[in-house]
Amino acid sequence: MINAIHTVTNFAVVYVKDWMARASSLRELEQIAPEDRSRTLRDWNLTSFEFGSAMRHRFASQDLLSCAMRTLDIEQDQFSSEHIAWYRDMQRSCVTCPHRSRCRKELMGSSFASHYQGFCANSANFAEILERS
């Protein structure tokens, strides 16, 4: 019984923290000048609508792509500077992915590397990057 209460409480805390982080991200974007907002969204290759929709997904404000790349031993800084457009496309895929909850769970549980092929929007990208390595 105590275990169940702990699990539910932990879930509630994580849920509220995530909701607050997503709301904060939306507020931050709304507070910057319209031309800066447009440039930022353009850099991410997202429309305002797509960004708003993405922020409805759990853990949308977390940088799961960086965690995934570290887990797969991909040097993010080097890759992002050598392949700017490709990296931005990967960011877009990640931010708009409906499987972010599962991704975070797999990353936190250290099982991402053996399971990502079945759900990750960037699995083909990761395969190509790893093949090139």
Rosetta blueprint (number, residue, H / E / L):
1 M L
2 I H
3 N H
4 A H
5 I H
6 H H
7 T H
8 V H
9 T H
10 N H
11 F H
12 A H
13 V H
14 V H
15 Y H
16 V H
17 K H
18 D H
19 W H
20 M H
21 A H
22 R H
23 A H
24 S H
25 S H
26 L H
27 R H
28 E H
29 L H
30 E H
31 Q H
32 I L
33 A L
34 P H
35 E H
36 D H
37 R H
38 S H
39 R H
40 T H
41 L H
42 R H
43 D H
44 W L
45 N L
46 L L
47 T L
48 S H
49 F H
50 E H
51 F H
52 G H
53 S H
54 A H
55 M L
56 R L
57 H L
58 R L
59 F L
60 A L
61 S L
62 Q L
63 D L
64 L H
65 L H
66 S H
67 C H
68 A H
69 M H
70 R H
71 T H
72 L L
73 D L
74 I L
75 E L
76 Q H
77 D H
78 Q H
79 F H
80 S H
81 S H
82 E H
83 H L
84 I H
85 A H
86 W H
87 Y H
88 R H
89 D H
90 M H
91 Q H
92 R H
93 S H
94 C H
95 V H
96 T L
97 C L
98 P L
99 H L
100 R H
101 S H
102 R H
103 C H
104 R H
105 K H
106 E H
107 L H
108 M H
109 G L
110 S L
111 S L
112 F H
113 A H
114 S H
115 H H
116 Y H
117 Q H
118 G H
119 F L
120 C L
121 A L
122 N L
123 S H
124 A H
125 N H
126 F H
127 A H
128 E H
129 I H
130 L H
131 E H
132 R H
133 S L
